[in-house]
Amino acid sequence: MNISVERPNAPGEASTSDPPGTARSPFSVRNVRYIRIGPKTVLQMILYIRQKDLNWFNEAKYMEILRALQPLIPRKLDAELLKKDMGLADVCRMPTARLQIAYCFKDVEAKYGILQTDPSSTTYSSYFLHNRCLTVVVEPYDPADRNAPPPDFLGFNYRSTMRIDDFFVSDLL
């Protein structure tokens, strides 16, 4: 049995096993990102994408998800603080982006801080990690399919089905 170890590729860099002229996505099945939600507080976000959808997902769709989550995160955190909807997932469908997300909060697996360096100096900024983790599942969505089920990738329990149009003025989309 031959085992080879390759160094991880930089985002967009093709691996030696990829066909010539192809680039790898900077996204994988499990993606950990941090969202600043206060001057010194960050929220860990774990974004899950099915293996079969990796070629479909891109940076523009990621930015659309962040834009959609911006007004939803405070509402969801507030509901969880009041012990409502703890651990229940919500669904947000974005017909213009042709995607849907399921999102919920879970306890953070590990407690740690985040340091950010200032590229123009040797100073660091420290951030505190929120005690909840935002878990997001994204998948393609066909707006013509009125009976499309919510993402079931992680076996979430759902509270409701929402459309992004409920939260944004249509001209922003």
GUKEZA-326562 format. One record per residue (C-alpha): residue in one letter; residue number from 1; x, y, z. Coordinates in steps of 0.02 Angstrom, whole numbers. Layout:
BEGIN
@aa:A i:NUM x:X y:Y z:Z .
...
END
This chain:
BEGIN
@aa:M i:1 x:0 y:0 z:0 .
@aa:N i:2 x:71 y:168 z:-52 .
@aa:I i:3 x:28 y:320 z:53 .
@aa:S i:4 x:75 y:492 z:-6 .
@aa:V i:5 x:63 y:654 z:89 .
@aa:E i:6 x:35 y:816 z:-6 .
@aa:R i:7 x:48 y:988 z:67 .
@aa:P i:8 x:-121 y:1076 z:74 .
@aa:N i:9 x:-154 y:1186 z:-76 .
@aa:A i:10 x:-178 y:1371 z:-60 .
@aa:P i:11 x:-355 y:1430 z:-105 .
@aa:G i:12 x:-376 y:1422 z:-292 .
@aa:E i:13 x:-217 y:1322 z:-319 .
@aa:A i:14 x:-234 y:1161 z:-417 .
@aa:S i:15 x:-168 y:1000 z:-343 .
@aa:T i:16 x:-59 y:879 z:-439 .
@aa:S i:17 x:-208 y:760 z:-447 .
@aa:D i:18 x:-325 y:892 z:-523 .
@aa:P i:19 x:-345 y:898 z:-712 .
@aa:P i:20 x:-237 y:1034 z:-793 .
@aa:G i:21 x:-319 y:1206 z:-796 .
@aa:T i:22 x:-432 y:1175 z:-646 .
@aa:A i:23 x:-428 y:1267 z:-481 .
@aa:R i:24 x:-483 y:1206 z:-311 .
@aa:S i:25 x:-618 y:1295 z:-215 .
@aa:P i:26 x:-560 y:1386 z:-57 .
@aa:F i:27 x:-707 y:1300 z:29 .
@aa:S i:28 x:-718 y:1124 z:97 .
@aa:V i:29 x:-856 y:1018 z:174 .
@aa:R i:30 x:-825 y:1098 z:346 .
@aa:N i:31 x:-771 y:1281 z:351 .
@aa:V i:32 x:-732 y:1375 z:512 .
@aa:R i:33 x:-745 y:1564 z:505 .
@aa:Y i:34 x:-760 y:1702 z:635 .
@aa:I i:35 x:-885 y:1844 z:627 .
@aa:R i:36 x:-857 y:1999 z:731 .
@aa:I i:37 x:-1019 y:2038 z:824 .
@aa:G i:38 x:-953 y:2172 z:941 .
@aa:P i:39 x:-800 y:2281 z:965 .
@aa:K i:40 x:-706 y:2140 z:1053 .
@aa:T i:41 x:-819 y:1987 z:1026 .
@aa:V i:42 x:-817 y:1861 z:884 .
@aa:L i:43 x:-939 y:1722 z:844 .
@aa:Q i:44 x:-873 y:1558 z:777 .
@aa:M i:45 x:-967 y:1504 z:621 .
@aa:I i:46 x:-954 y:1328 z:552 .
@aa:L i:47 x:-1016 y:1321 z:373 .
@aa:Y i:48 x:-1056 y:1149 z:302 .
@aa:I i:49 x:-1065 y:1115 z:116 .
@aa:R i:50 x:-1101 y:944 z:45 .
@aa:Q i:51 x:-958 y:869 z:-54 .
@aa:K i:52 x:-1066 y:864 z:-212 .
@aa:D i:53 x:-1101 y:1053 z:-195 .
@aa:L i:54 x:-920 y:1112 z:-174 .
@aa:N i:55 x:-900 y:1157 z:-358 .
@aa:W i:56 x:-1064 y:1255 z:-353 .
@aa:F i:57 x:-1019 y:1357 z:-198 .
@aa:N i:58 x:-909 y:1512 z:-218 .
@aa:E i:59 x:-856 y:1673 z:-133 .
@aa:A i:60 x:-1006 y:1771 z:-200 .
@aa:K i:61 x:-1127 y:1645 z:-121 .
@aa:Y i:62 x:-1029 y:1654 z:42 .
@aa:M i:63 x:-1044 y:1844 z:45 .
@aa:E i:64 x:-1231 y:1829 z:9 .
@aa:I i:65 x:-1249 y:1714 z:159 .
@aa:L i:66 x:-1156 y:1837 z:271 .
@aa:R i:67 x:-1268 y:1978 z:211 .
@aa:A i:68 x:-1423 y:1874 z:247 .
@aa:L i:69 x:-1362 y:1821 z:420 .
@aa:Q i:70 x:-1321 y:1998 z:477 .
@aa:P i:71 x:-1498 y:2042 z:536 .
@aa:L i:72 x:-1540 y:1862 z:585 .
@aa:I i:73 x:-1398 y:1829 z:708 .
@aa:P i:74 x:-1451 y:1957 z:841 .
@aa:R i:75 x:-1632 y:1896 z:835 .
@aa:K i:76 x:-1579 y:1715 z:853 .
@aa:L i:77 x:-1458 y:1754 z:995 .
@aa:D i:78 x:-1592 y:1853 z:1086 .
@aa:A i:79 x:-1717 y:1710 z:1069 .
@aa:E i:80 x:-1588 y:1590 z:1139 .
@aa:L i:81 x:-1550 y:1706 z:1285 .
@aa:L i:82 x:-1735 y:1701 z:1328 .
@aa:K i:83 x:-1725 y:1510 z:1320 .
@aa:K i:84 x:-1840 y:1507 z:1169 .
@aa:D i:85 x:-1796 y:1400 z:1019 .
@aa:M i:86 x:-1636 y:1334 z:1098 .
@aa:G i:87 x:-1550 y:1221 z:974 .
@aa:L i:88 x:-1689 y:1235 z:844 .
@aa:A i:89 x:-1636 y:1276 z:667 .
@aa:D i:90 x:-1713 y:1407 z:555 .
@aa:V i:91 x:-1714 y:1401 z:366 .
@aa:C i:92 x:-1679 y:1551 z:258 .
@aa:R i:93 x:-1710 y:1537 z:71 .
@aa:M i:94 x:-1630 y:1658 z:-50 .
@aa:P i:95 x:-1717 y:1637 z:-218 .
@aa:T i:96 x:-1610 y:1764 z:-311 .
@aa:A i:97 x:-1450 y:1679 z:-254 .
@aa:R i:98 x:-1532 y:1508 z:-283 .
@aa:L i:99 x:-1478 y:1441 z:-114 .
@aa:Q i:100 x:-1549 y:1400 z:56 .
@aa:I i:101 x:-1469 y:1391 z:225 .
@aa:A i:102 x:-1514 y:1307 z:388 .
@aa:Y i:103 x:-1436 y:1387 z:541 .
@aa:C i:104 x:-1436 y:1362 z:728 .
@aa:F i:105 x:-1327 y:1395 z:879 .
@aa:K i:106 x:-1233 y:1262 z:974 .
@aa:D i:107 x:-1115 y:1269 z:1122 .
@aa:V i:108 x:-935 y:1311 z:1078 .
@aa:E i:109 x:-829 y:1155 z:1084 .
@aa:A i:110 x:-673 y:1242 z:1149 .
@aa:K i:111 x:-648 y:1407 z:1238 .
@aa:Y i:112 x:-508 y:1515 z:1171 .
@aa:G i:113 x:-469 y:1691 z:1116 .
@aa:I i:114 x:-432 y:1761 z:944 .
@aa:L i:115 x:-281 y:1869 z:905 .
@aa:Q i:116 x:-272 y:1977 z:750 .
@aa:T i:117 x:-109 y:2055 z:692 .
@aa:D i:118 x:-95 y:2228 z:620 .
@aa:P i:119 x:3 y:2204 z:457 .
@aa:S i:120 x:83 y:2376 z:470 .
@aa:S i:121 x:156 y:2347 z:644 .
@aa:T i:122 x:191 y:2212 z:772 .
@aa:T i:123 x:35 y:2246 z:876 .
@aa:Y i:124 x:-104 y:2122 z:909 .
@aa:S i:125 x:-288 y:2146 z:942 .
@aa:S i:126 x:-374 y:2018 z:1052 .
@aa:Y i:127 x:-554 y:1961 z:1035 .
@aa:F i:128 x:-662 y:1856 z:1149 .
@aa:L i:129 x:-752 y:1706 z:1079 .
@aa:H i:130 x:-941 y:1705 z:1107 .
@aa:N i:131 x:-1001 y:1553 z:1204 .
@aa:R i:132 x:-1115 y:1497 z:1061 .
@aa:C i:133 x:-1063 y:1437 z:889 .
@aa:L i:134 x:-1165 y:1474 z:733 .
@aa:T i:135 x:-1187 y:1315 z:630 .
@aa:V i:136 x:-1241 y:1342 z:450 .
@aa:V i:137 x:-1283 y:1217 z:313 .
@aa:V i:138 x:-1296 y:1283 z:135 .
@aa:E i:139 x:-1363 y:1199 z:-20 .
@aa:P i:140 x:-1433 y:1244 z:-191 .
@aa:Y i:141 x:-1616 y:1295 z:-196 .
@aa:D i:142 x:-1736 y:1302 z:-342 .
@aa:P i:143 x:-1865 y:1441 z:-311 .
@aa:A i:144 x:-1986 y:1355 z:-431 .
@aa:D i:145 x:-1994 y:1204 z:-313 .
@aa:R i:146 x:-2122 y:1262 z:-185 .
@aa:N i:147 x:-2108 y:1097 z:-90 .
@aa:A i:148 x:-1918 y:1095 z:-74 .
@aa:P i:149 x:-1870 y:1018 z:93 .
@aa:P i:150 x:-1752 y:1111 z:210 .
@aa:P i:151 x:-1570 y:1055 z:217 .
@aa:D i:152 x:-1556 y:891 z:312 .
@aa:F i:153 x:-1368 y:874 z:310 .
@aa:L i:154 x:-1348 y:876 z:500 .
@aa:G i:155 x:-1519 y:814 z:551 .
@aa:F i:156 x:-1572 y:983 z:622 .
@aa:N i:157 x:-1738 y:1005 z:713 .
@aa:Y i:158 x:-1828 y:1152 z:631 .
@aa:R i:159 x:-1931 y:1294 z:701 .
@aa:S i:160 x:-1991 y:1377 z:541 .
@aa:T i:161 x:-1960 y:1406 z:357 .
@aa:M i:162 x:-1923 y:1585 z:307 .
@aa:R i:163 x:-1880 y:1675 z:147 .
@aa:I i:164 x:-1744 y:1805 z:142 .
@aa:D i:165 x:-1874 y:1924 z:66 .
@aa:D i:166 x:-1951 y:1933 z:240 .
@aa:F i:167 x:-1795 y:2023 z:304 .
@aa:F i:168 x:-1734 y:2128 z:158 .
@aa:V i:169 x:-1811 y:2258 z:47 .
@aa:S i:170 x:-1826 y:2179 z:-125 .
@aa:D i:171 x:-1716 y:2310 z:-210 .
@aa:L i:172 x:-1568 y:2256 z:-101 .
@aa:L i:173 x:-1576 y:2083 z:-179 .
END
